[in-house]
């Protein structure tokens, strides 16, 4: 399946113009029609883990327009905790004990059959991102999906195509695009796009790494966990708690460090920073054309994602993007007339994330005049979003594109994934971003998909053949 073009995506928005997307956050009821702003958006939460509890639900529950009415998790303890968390939050907010009776599911696919649900938040492990997003779109639900968008390029392409063709409102959790809490990323990208550092030549993306780990022994599967479904499309392997998630708390789960379930920090933080790089480069709907990389991988142990690495890429516009653990965590744009560096400063995604070289300055440049430069009314003004989840809710009402729609999500993720391929194959690779294939390289193309364990995986989704 070929990629969706920028034009195809943006034609959905009547306000879209070259270099400018202006989508209102307040829409008159006469425009919205059958969905007046007073209506609640009934939302279901898929996966109640660390990110759902501390980020996605925490943010969505702040908005009065949202009403979370269901939660699904293959771990019944977490599902039930999600129910109490949501109900208690509403009881405190609304000063009403029984504001909502949250329905609990083990299988999210049963939940998607509930016609009362308008939208879903997917906060699952990486290997369970694309499939539920595809199924939610087919079921007519709008989608907020945690990054990265997919485990493989193939399933990411399928997801973007289905979301696009069904017309569902989709947002990826690339919160660096929104003003709260990090307005410096949009500002940096606008300055770059408007030539404040001259002609853009190079982008440096700095990411941390995860340490490897020993081989932990097999353990009995907890009675509260449907481990077969948790494994999903990936191969059968024995259960050990450090390969899944903690049973006693919501600290950082071990699956993040296992290649069976994800690619490591290249997609973990890379999905954020490469998305920012694309935003500043103006390459949100494409990808690199050349890649070459190296990386250290653990030689033994269960935690086996990449360690220190460097991947050099080149885009069709001549810009080079270098992604490496040797750089300070963040994105540095280098042009003919200066540079801009942007990051979250000393802030991590969560307190339990691995540490990397960080800068105390979240926003800096070769010259202070660059940072103070005003963007004129006739220059490029990038899409403004106050907060990522709020933007999604606004767009559910307006039916406009979010700040980070499915194709943008896929392109950021696919760049991370082919960079991961470059880490493993020690030669220059040539990528076709239109057909999303490596040129004349069967070995590299074999990494674009994975065998899927029936009945799980996007290839077994009922109704997918229509898209």
KAMOSUL-V154362 format. One record per residue. N is the residue number from 0. PHI is phi in radians with two decimals (NA if undefined). OMEGA is omega as a letter, one per 30 degrees, with the letter a starting at -180 (none if undefined). NEAR is the number of other C-alpha atoms within 8 Angstrom. Layout:
n=N phi=PHI omega=OMEGA near=NEAR
n=N phi=PHI omega=OMEGA near=NEAR
This chain:
n=0 phi=NA omega=a near=5
n=1 phi=-1.38 omega=l near=7
n=2 phi=-1.27 omega=l near=10
n=3 phi=-1.57 omega=a near=9
n=4 phi=-1.39 omega=l near=7
n=5 phi=-1.03 omega=a near=7
n=6 phi=-1.09 omega=l near=6
n=7 phi=-1.07 omega=a near=8
n=8 phi=-1.29 omega=a near=10
n=9 phi=-1.39 omega=l near=9
n=10 phi=-1.18 omega=l near=8
n=11 phi=-1.22 omega=a near=8
n=12 phi=-1.86 omega=a near=9
n=13 phi=-1.13 omega=a near=5
n=14 phi=-1.58 omega=a near=7
n=15 phi=-1.34 omega=l near=10
n=16 phi=-2.37 omega=a near=6
n=17 phi=-1.07 omega=l near=4
n=18 phi=1.35 omega=a near=7
n=19 phi=-2.46 omega=l near=10
n=20 phi=-2.15 omega=a near=10
n=21 phi=-2.03 omega=a near=8
n=22 phi=-1.98 omega=a near=9
n=23 phi=-1.20 omega=l near=5
n=24 phi=-1.65 omega=l near=7
n=25 phi=-2.12 omega=a near=5
n=26 phi=-2.12 omega=l near=8
n=27 phi=-1.06 omega=a near=6
n=28 phi=-1.05 omega=a near=9
n=29 phi=-1.12 omega=l near=5
n=30 phi=-1.39 omega=a near=7
n=31 phi=-1.30 omega=l near=11
n=32 phi=1.31 omega=a near=7
n=33 phi=-1.33 omega=a near=4
n=34 phi=-2.03 omega=a near=8
n=35 phi=-1.11 omega=a near=9
n=36 phi=-1.03 omega=a near=8
n=37 phi=-1.30 omega=a near=5
n=38 phi=-1.20 omega=l near=7
n=39 phi=-1.45 omega=l near=9
n=40 phi=-1.74 omega=a near=10
n=41 phi=-1.39 omega=a near=12
n=42 phi=-2.11 omega=l near=14
n=43 phi=-2.03 omega=l near=13
n=44 phi=-1.78 omega=l near=15
n=45 phi=-1.80 omega=a near=13
n=46 phi=1.58 omega=l near=13
n=47 phi=-2.07 omega=l near=16
n=48 phi=-2.15 omega=a near=10
n=49 phi=-0.98 omega=a near=10
n=50 phi=-1.26 omega=l near=9
n=51 phi=-1.09 omega=a near=13
n=52 phi=-1.19 omega=a near=11
n=53 phi=-1.63 omega=a near=8
n=54 phi=-2.39 omega=a near=9
n=55 phi=-1.11 omega=l near=12
n=56 phi=-1.16 omega=l near=10
n=57 phi=-0.96 omega=l near=10
n=58 phi=-1.38 omega=a near=9
n=59 phi=-1.10 omega=a near=10
n=60 phi=-1.19 omega=l near=13
n=61 phi=-1.33 omega=a near=6
n=62 phi=-1.66 omega=a near=8
n=63 phi=-1.17 omega=a near=7
n=64 phi=-1.20 omega=a near=10
n=65 phi=-1.58 omega=l near=12
n=66 phi=-2.38 omega=a near=10
n=67 phi=-1.45 omega=a near=11
n=68 phi=-2.09 omega=a near=12
n=69 phi=-2.70 omega=l near=13
n=70 phi=-2.50 omega=l near=16
n=71 phi=-2.25 omega=l near=16
n=72 phi=-2.76 omega=l near=14
n=73 phi=-1.28 omega=l near=14
n=74 phi=-1.77 omega=a near=10
n=75 phi=-1.10 omega=l near=10
n=76 phi=-1.09 omega=l near=7
n=77 phi=-1.22 omega=l near=10
n=78 phi=-1.07 omega=l near=17
n=79 phi=-1.19 omega=l near=9
n=80 phi=-1.15 omega=l near=8
n=81 phi=-1.06 omega=l near=11
n=82 phi=-1.03 omega=a near=13
n=83 phi=-1.17 omega=l near=8
n=84 phi=-1.06 omega=a near=8
n=85 phi=-1.15 omega=a near=11
n=86 phi=-1.12 omega=l near=14
n=87 phi=-1.19 omega=l near=9
n=88 phi=-1.11 omega=l near=9
n=89 phi=-1.15 omega=l near=14
n=90 phi=-1.04 omega=l near=12
n=91 phi=-1.28 omega=a near=9
n=92 phi=-1.20 omega=a near=7
n=93 phi=-1.61 omega=a near=7
n=94 phi=0.98 omega=a near=7
n=95 phi=-2.50 omega=a near=9
n=96 phi=-1.11 omega=a near=9
n=97 phi=-1.93 omega=a near=7
n=98 phi=-1.05 omega=l near=9
n=99 phi=-2.58 omega=l near=7
n=100 phi=-1.87 omega=a near=7
n=101 phi=-1.29 omega=l near=11
n=102 phi=-1.49 omega=a near=8
n=103 phi=-1.90 omega=l near=10
n=104 phi=-2.26 omega=l near=12
n=105 phi=-1.54 omega=a near=10
n=106 phi=-1.82 omega=a near=9
n=107 phi=-1.09 omega=a near=11
n=108 phi=-1.16 omega=l near=8
n=109 phi=-1.17 omega=a near=8
n=110 phi=-1.10 omega=a near=10
n=111 phi=-1.12 omega=l near=12
n=112 phi=-1.38 omega=a near=7
n=113 phi=-1.30 omega=a near=7
n=114 phi=-1.27 omega=l near=6
n=115 phi=-1.32 omega=a near=5
n=116 phi=-1.51 omega=a near=12
n=117 phi=-1.65 omega=a near=11
n=118 phi=-2.66 omega=l near=12
n=119 phi=-2.29 omega=l near=14
n=120 phi=-1.90 omega=a near=13
n=121 phi=-1.92 omega=a near=14
n=122 phi=-2.18 omega=a near=15
n=123 phi=-1.80 omega=l near=12
n=124 phi=-1.04 omega=a near=9
n=125 phi=-0.97 omega=a near=12
n=126 phi=-1.31 omega=l near=13
n=127 phi=-2.08 omega=l near=10
n=128 phi=-1.71 omega=a near=17
n=129 phi=-1.15 omega=a near=14
n=130 phi=-1.06 omega=l near=12
n=131 phi=-1.12 omega=l near=11
n=132 phi=-1.16 omega=l near=12
n=133 phi=-1.08 omega=a near=13
n=134 phi=-1.16 omega=l near=11
n=135 phi=-1.14 omega=l near=13
n=136 phi=-1.11 omega=l near=14
n=137 phi=-1.11 omega=l near=11
n=138 phi=-1.39 omega=l near=8
n=139 phi=1.50 omega=l near=9
n=140 phi=-1.76 omega=l near=13
n=141 phi=-1.37 omega=a near=13
n=142 phi=-2.37 omega=l near=15
n=143 phi=-1.96 omega=a near=14
n=144 phi=-2.08 omega=l near=14
n=145 phi=-1.17 omega=l near=12
n=146 phi=-1.37 omega=f near=13
n=147 phi=-1.28 omega=a near=12
n=148 phi=-1.16 omega=a near=14
n=149 phi=-2.78 omega=l near=15
n=150 phi=-1.50 omega=a near=14
n=151 phi=-2.37 omega=l near=12
n=152 phi=-1.10 omega=a near=13
n=153 phi=-1.05 omega=a near=8
n=154 phi=-1.27 omega=l near=13
n=155 phi=-1.14 omega=l near=15
n=156 phi=-1.09 omega=l near=12
n=157 phi=-1.06 omega=a near=10
n=158 phi=-1.09 omega=a near=13
n=159 phi=-1.07 omega=l near=11
n=160 phi=-1.09 omega=a near=11
n=161 phi=-1.16 omega=l near=13
n=162 phi=-1.05 omega=a near=14
n=163 phi=-1.10 omega=a near=10
n=164 phi=-1.30 omega=l near=7
n=165 phi=-1.51 omega=l near=9
n=166 phi=1.27 omega=a near=6
n=167 phi=-1.35 omega=l near=11
n=168 phi=-1.43 omega=a near=15
n=169 phi=-2.23 omega=l near=15
n=170 phi=-2.33 omega=l near=14
n=171 phi=-1.63 omega=a near=13
n=172 phi=-1.38 omega=l near=10
n=173 phi=-1.63 omega=a near=11
n=174 phi=-1.21 omega=l near=8
n=175 phi=-1.18 omega=l near=12
n=176 phi=-1.39 omega=a near=14
n=177 phi=-1.75 omega=a near=14
n=178 phi=-1.14 omega=l near=13
n=179 phi=-1.83 omega=g near=8
n=180 phi=-1.88 omega=a near=7
n=181 phi=-2.28 omega=a near=10
n=182 phi=-1.19 omega=a near=11
n=183 phi=-1.18 omega=a near=11
n=184 phi=-1.22 omega=l near=12
n=185 phi=-1.08 omega=a near=12
n=186 phi=-1.03 omega=l near=8
n=187 phi=-1.06 omega=a near=13
n=188 phi=-1.16 omega=l near=13
n=189 phi=-1.13 omega=l near=13
n=190 phi=-1.09 omega=l near=14
n=191 phi=-1.16 omega=a near=15
n=192 phi=-1.11 omega=a near=11
n=193 phi=-1.70 omega=l near=9
n=194 phi=1.33 omega=a near=9
n=195 phi=-1.23 omega=l near=11
n=196 phi=-1.97 omega=a near=15
n=197 phi=1.36 omega=l near=10
n=198 phi=-1.36 omega=a near=8
n=199 phi=-1.20 omega=a near=13
n=200 phi=-2.01 omega=a near=11
n=201 phi=-2.45 omega=l near=11
n=202 phi=-2.18 omega=l near=13
n=203 phi=-1.83 omega=l near=12
n=204 phi=-1.97 omega=a near=16
n=205 phi=-1.77 omega=a near=14
n=206 phi=-2.27 omega=l near=17
n=207 phi=-1.42 omega=l near=12
n=208 phi=-2.39 omega=l near=13
n=209 phi=-1.92 omega=l near=11
n=210 phi=-1.30 omega=l near=6
n=211 phi=-1.31 omega=a near=12
n=212 phi=-2.67 omega=a near=9
n=213 phi=-1.28 omega=l near=8
n=214 phi=-1.63 omega=a near=8
n=215 phi=-1.49 omega=a near=7
n=216 phi=-1.28 omega=l near=5
n=217 phi=-1.11 omega=l near=7
n=218 phi=-2.26 omega=l near=8
n=219 phi=-1.12 omega=l near=6
n=220 phi=-1.24 omega=l near=8
n=221 phi=-1.02 omega=a near=5
n=222 phi=-1.09 omega=a near=5
n=223 phi=-1.47 omega=a near=8
n=224 phi=-2.04 omega=l near=10
n=225 phi=-1.48 omega=a near=9
n=226 phi=-1.22 omega=l near=9
n=227 phi=-1.06 omega=l near=7
n=228 phi=-1.27 omega=l near=8
n=229 phi=-1.06 omega=l near=8
n=230 phi=-1.08 omega=l near=9
n=231 phi=1.02 omega=a near=11
n=232 phi=-1.31 omega=a near=12
n=233 phi=-1.44 omega=a near=11
n=234 phi=-1.08 omega=l near=8
n=235 phi=-1.13 omega=l near=6
n=236 phi=-2.64 omega=a near=4
n=237 phi=-1.17 omega=a near=6
n=238 phi=-1.50 omega=l near=11
n=239 phi=-2.55 omega=a near=12
n=240 phi=-1.02 omega=a near=10
n=241 phi=-1.31 omega=l near=10
n=242 phi=-1.74 omega=a near=12
n=243 phi=-2.14 omega=l near=10
n=244 phi=-2.49 omega=a near=11
n=245 phi=-1.09 omega=l near=11
n=246 phi=-1.53 omega=a near=6
n=247 phi=-1.70 omega=a near=4
n=248 phi=-2.69 omega=a near=5
n=249 phi=-2.06 omega=l near=10
n=250 phi=-1.30 omega=a near=7
n=251 phi=-1.05 omega=a near=9
n=252 phi=-1.35 omega=a near=11
n=253 phi=-1.26 omega=a near=12
n=254 phi=-1.04 omega=l near=12
n=255 phi=-1.05 omega=a near=9
n=256 phi=-1.88 omega=a near=13
n=257 phi=-2.10 omega=a near=15
n=258 phi=-1.11 omega=l near=10
n=259 phi=-1.05 omega=a near=6
n=260 phi=-1.96 omega=a near=12
n=261 phi=-3.13 omega=a near=13
n=262 phi=-1.80 omega=a near=15
n=263 phi=1.58 omega=a near=14
n=264 phi=-1.22 omega=l near=12
n=265 phi=-1.10 omega=l near=13
n=266 phi=-1.76 omega=a near=13
n=267 phi=-1.11 omega=l near=11
n=268 phi=-1.58 omega=a near=10
n=269 phi=-1.04 omega=l near=12
n=270 phi=-1.05 omega=l near=15
n=271 phi=-1.34 omega=a near=11
n=272 phi=-1.26 omega=l near=12
n=273 phi=-1.20 omega=l near=12
n=274 phi=-1.09 omega=l near=13
n=275 phi=-1.10 omega=l near=13
n=276 phi=-1.03 omega=l near=12
n=277 phi=-1.06 omega=a near=11
n=278 phi=-1.07 omega=l near=10
n=279 phi=-1.24 omega=a near=12
n=280 phi=-1.41 omega=a near=11
n=281 phi=1.30 omega=a near=7
n=282 phi=-2.11 omega=a near=9
n=283 phi=-1.21 omega=a near=12
n=284 phi=-2.02 omega=l near=10
n=285 phi=-2.55 omega=l near=8
n=286 phi=-2.91 omega=a near=12
n=287 phi=-1.22 omega=l near=12
n=288 phi=-1.94 omega=l near=12
n=289 phi=-2.41 omega=l near=11
n=290 phi=-2.53 omega=l near=15
n=291 phi=-2.67 omega=a near=14
n=292 phi=-2.66 omega=l near=16
n=293 phi=-2.48 omega=l near=12
n=294 phi=-2.83 omega=l near=11
n=295 phi=-1.73 omega=l near=8
n=296 phi=-2.10 omega=l near=8
n=297 phi=-1.00 omega=a near=11
n=298 phi=-1.54 omega=l near=5
n=299 phi=-2.75 omega=l near=8
n=300 phi=1.73 omega=a near=10
n=301 phi=-1.35 omega=l near=11
n=302 phi=-1.41 omega=a near=15
n=303 phi=-2.26 omega=l near=14
n=304 phi=-1.25 omega=a near=13
n=305 phi=-1.07 omega=l near=14
n=306 phi=-1.77 omega=a near=12
n=307 phi=-1.00 omega=a near=10
n=308 phi=-2.70 omega=l near=13
n=309 phi=-2.64 omega=l near=13
n=310 phi=-2.25 omega=l near=14
n=311 phi=-1.84 omega=a near=11
n=312 phi=-2.25 omega=l near=12
n=313 phi=-2.35 omega=a near=12
n=314 phi=-1.82 omega=a near=12
n=315 phi=-1.09 omega=l near=7
n=316 phi=-1.43 omega=l near=4
n=317 phi=1.60 omega=a near=7
n=318 phi=-1.30 omega=l near=11
n=319 phi=-1.77 omega=l near=11
n=320 phi=-2.06 omega=l near=12
n=321 phi=-1.94 omega=a near=12
n=322 phi=-1.97 omega=a near=11
n=323 phi=-2.76 omega=l near=13
n=324 phi=-1.33 omega=a near=13
n=325 phi=-1.40 omega=a near=9
n=326 phi=-1.55 omega=l near=11
n=327 phi=-1.10 omega=a near=11
n=328 phi=-0.98 omega=a near=14
n=329 phi=2.57 omega=a near=14
n=330 phi=-2.25 omega=l near=14
n=331 phi=-2.07 omega=l near=11
n=332 phi=-1.68 omega=a near=13
n=333 phi=-2.06 omega=a near=12
n=334 phi=-2.17 omega=a near=12
n=335 phi=-1.26 omega=a near=9
n=336 phi=-2.20 omega=l near=8
n=337 phi=2.53 omega=a near=12
n=338 phi=-2.47 omega=l near=11
n=339 phi=-2.32 omega=l near=14
n=340 phi=-2.05 omega=l near=13
n=341 phi=-2.42 omega=l near=13
n=342 phi=-2.76 omega=l near=13
n=343 phi=-1.58 omega=a near=9
n=344 phi=1.26 omega=a near=10
n=345 phi=-1.56 omega=a near=8
n=346 phi=-1.61 omega=l near=5
n=347 phi=-1.72 omega=l near=7
n=348 phi=-1.09 omega=l near=5
n=349 phi=-2.47 omega=a near=5
n=350 phi=-1.13 omega=a near=5
n=351 phi=-1.65 omega=l near=6
n=352 phi=-1.23 omega=l near=8
n=353 phi=-1.13 omega=a near=7
n=354 phi=-1.51 omega=l near=6
n=355 phi=-2.49 omega=l near=9
n=356 phi=-1.08 omega=a near=8
n=357 phi=-2.12 omega=l near=9
n=358 phi=-1.86 omega=l near=10
n=359 phi=-1.26 omega=l near=6
n=360 phi=-1.67 omega=a near=7
n=361 phi=-1.46 omega=a near=12
n=362 phi=-2.68 omega=a near=11
n=363 phi=-2.58 omega=a near=10
n=364 phi=-2.65 omega=l near=11
n=365 phi=-1.16 omega=l near=8
n=366 phi=-2.56 omega=a near=7
n=367 phi=-1.05 omega=l near=8
n=368 phi=-1.08 omega=l near=6
n=369 phi=-1.11 omega=a near=11
n=370 phi=-1.17 omega=a near=9
n=371 phi=-1.56 omega=a near=6
n=372 phi=-1.09 omega=l near=8
n=373 phi=-1.58 omega=l near=4
n=374 phi=-1.58 omega=a near=10
n=375 phi=-1.20 omega=a near=5
n=376 phi=-1.13 omega=a near=6
n=377 phi=-1.67 omega=l near=4
n=378 phi=-1.62 omega=a near=7
n=379 phi=-1.30 omega=l near=11
n=380 phi=-2.04 omega=a near=10
n=381 phi=-1.30 omega=l near=9
n=382 phi=-0.84 omega=l near=9
n=383 phi=-1.75 omega=l near=8
n=384 phi=-2.27 omega=a near=10
n=385 phi=-1.22 omega=a near=9
n=386 phi=-2.72 omega=a near=11
n=387 phi=-1.07 omega=a near=15
n=388 phi=-1.25 omega=l near=10
n=389 phi=-1.12 omega=l near=10
n=390 phi=-1.08 omega=l near=13
n=391 phi=-1.05 omega=a near=13
n=392 phi=-1.13 omega=l near=11
n=393 phi=-1.00 omega=a near=10
n=394 phi=-1.29 omega=l near=13
n=395 phi=-1.08 omega=l near=10
n=396 phi=-1.25 omega=a near=10
n=397 phi=-1.48 omega=a near=9
n=398 phi=1.14 omega=l near=7
n=399 phi=-1.63 omega=l near=10
n=400 phi=-1.23 omega=l near=13
n=401 phi=-1.35 omega=l near=11
n=402 phi=-1.24 omega=l near=11
n=403 phi=-2.38 omega=a near=13
n=404 phi=-1.28 omega=a near=12
n=405 phi=-1.06 omega=a near=13
n=406 phi=-1.21 omega=l near=10
n=407 phi=-1.09 omega=l near=10
n=408 phi=-1.05 omega=a near=14
n=409 phi=-1.13 omega=a near=14
n=410 phi=-1.18 omega=l near=12
n=411 phi=-1.13 omega=a near=14
n=412 phi=-1.16 omega=a near=16
n=413 phi=-1.13 omega=l near=12
n=414 phi=-1.14 omega=l near=11
n=415 phi=-1.05 omega=a near=13
n=416 phi=-1.22 omega=l near=13
n=417 phi=-1.32 omega=l near=9
n=418 phi=-1.15 omega=l near=13
n=419 phi=-1.11 omega=l near=10
n=420 phi=-1.07 omega=a near=10
n=421 phi=-1.11 omega=l near=16
n=422 phi=-1.11 omega=a near=14
n=423 phi=-1.70 omega=a near=9
n=424 phi=-2.06 omega=a near=9
n=425 phi=-1.39 omega=l near=9
n=426 phi=-2.78 omega=l near=7
n=427 phi=-1.22 omega=l near=9
n=428 phi=-1.97 omega=a near=12
n=429 phi=-2.02 omega=a near=9
n=430 phi=-1.87 omega=l near=12
n=431 phi=-1.78 omega=a near=10
n=432 phi=-1.29 omega=l near=11
n=433 phi=-1.42 omega=a near=7
n=434 phi=-1.56 omega=l near=8
n=435 phi=0.94 omega=l near=9
n=436 phi=-2.48 omega=l near=8
n=437 phi=-1.34 omega=a near=12
n=438 phi=-1.42 omega=l near=8
n=439 phi=0.94 omega=a near=4
n=440 phi=-2.57 omega=a near=8
n=441 phi=-1.11 omega=a near=7
n=442 phi=-1.10 omega=l near=6
n=443 phi=-1.19 omega=a near=11
n=444 phi=-1.14 omega=l near=9
n=445 phi=-1.14 omega=l near=8
n=446 phi=-1.48 omega=a near=9
n=447 phi=-1.39 omega=l near=10
n=448 phi=-2.53 omega=l near=9
n=449 phi=-2.36 omega=l near=7
n=450 phi=-1.02 omega=a near=6
n=451 phi=-2.01 omega=a near=10
n=452 phi=-1.53 omega=a near=10
n=453 phi=-1.01 omega=g near=7
n=454 phi=-1.67 omega=a near=6
n=455 phi=-1.65 omega=l near=10
n=456 phi=1.99 omega=a near=12
n=457 phi=-1.15 omega=a near=10
n=458 phi=-1.19 omega=l near=6
n=459 phi=-1.79 omega=a near=9
n=460 phi=-1.24 omega=l near=9
n=461 phi=-1.20 omega=l near=5
n=462 phi=1.68 omega=a near=7
n=463 phi=-1.11 omega=a near=11
n=464 phi=-1.07 omega=a near=5
n=465 phi=-1.35 omega=a near=4
n=466 phi=-1.97 omega=none near=7
